[in-house]
Amino acid sequence: MIKLAGVASVLLFSSVAMAGLSGPYATVMKSSTMTGNAYDSKAAALESGRMMIVDVNRMSSIELSRNVFWNSNDQVDLNSFELLNSQVEIEEIVTSQGAIAYQPVISVSYEYRARERD
């Protein structure tokens, strides 16, 4: 009888622990921005932004997951990150010396699979 009670309690706690991880994964779509260094010319900033996009496009799923935002409270499949779209914009900024500089800002859209934890 004691063995049966012990086995029953182990099974009960195992099922409770797994209940928090149950449920289907859902596809989550998000977007993030990344900024580059400031440059004296728009052409140099645009070339830097283009290279940033090339680098992002070459990232593996796991590398992409390390460079973009996702909800750390969710159970996320790190192998499911996929880049959907990327674009570069050039922002004019004023430096601390009062000069105008140009900074590349890339926007990336991506998706991944996740499920909420209970």
FENMOUR-V75571 format. One record per residue. N is the residue number from 0. PHI is phi in whole degrees, -180 to 180 (NA if undefined). OMEGA is omega in radians with two decimals (NA if undefined). Layout:
N|PHI|OMEGA + N|PHI|OMEGA
This chain:
0|NA|3.13 + 1|-67|3.11 + 2|-63|3.13 + 3|-63|3.10 + 4|-66|3.11 + 5|-65|3.12 + 6|-65|-3.14 + 7|-64|-3.13 + 8|-69|3.09 + 9|-63|3.12 + 10|-64|3.13 + 11|-63|-3.14 + 12|-67|3.09 + 13|-65|-3.13 + 14|-70|3.09 + 15|-68|3.14 + 16|-66|-3.13 + 17|-77|-3.11 + 18|-62|3.12 + 19|-70|-3.12 + 20|-107|-3.09 + 21|-82|3.12 + 22|107|-3.08 + 23|-78|3.01 + 24|-76|3.05 + 25|-121|3.08 + 26|-83|-3.11 + 27|-113|3.08 + 28|-109|-3.13 + 29|-141|3.02 + 30|-140|3.14 + 31|-141|3.04 + 32|-122|3.09 + 33|-133|-3.12 + 34|-111|3.11 + 35|-104|3.12 + 36|-74|3.09 + 37|-83|-3.14 + 38|-129|-3.14 + 39|-76|-3.09 + 40|-125|3.10 + 41|-64|-3.11 + 42|-62|3.13 + 43|-67|3.12 + 44|-66|3.12 + 45|-66|3.10 + 46|-64|3.09 + 47|-63|3.10 + 48|-63|3.10 + 49|-63|3.12 + 50|-68|3.08 + 51|-62|3.12 + 52|-65|3.09 + 53|-59|3.13 + 54|-63|3.13 + 55|-65|3.13 + 56|-64|-3.14 + 57|-86|-3.09 + 58|-67|3.01 + 59|-74|3.13 + 60|-58|-3.12 + 61|-69|3.09 + 62|-62|3.11 + 63|-62|-3.14 + 64|-63|-3.14 + 65|-81|-3.05 + 66|-110|3.13 + 67|-125|-3.11 + 68|-87|2.95 + 69|-150|-3.05 + 70|-70|-3.09 + 71|-73|3.07 + 72|-81|3.13 + 73|-87|2.98 + 74|-88|-2.97 + 75|-110|3.02 + 76|-87|-3.06 + 77|-64|3.12 + 78|-83|-3.07 + 79|-100|-3.11 + 80|-65|-3.12 + 81|-139|3.12 + 82|-78|-3.14 + 83|-101|-3.05 + 84|-158|3.05 + 85|-147|3.11 + 86|-150|-3.13 + 87|-120|3.02 + 88|-128|3.11 + 89|-110|3.10 + 90|-104|3.02 + 91|-87|3.12 + 92|-127|3.09 + 93|-107|-3.14 + 94|-77|3.13 + 95|-65|3.09 + 96|-88|3.12 + 97|91|3.13 + 98|-86|3.08 + 99|-89|3.10 + 100|-128|-3.10 + 101|-122|-3.06 + 102|-126|3.08 + 103|-77|3.07 + 104|-129|3.11 + 105|-103|3.07 + 106|-110|3.12 + 107|-124|3.02 + 108|-109|-3.07 + 109|-149|3.06 + 110|-137|3.10 + 111|-157|3.13 + 112|-100|-3.13 + 113|-153|2.99 + 114|-142|-3.11 + 115|-74|3.02 + 116|-89|3.10 + 117|-80|NA
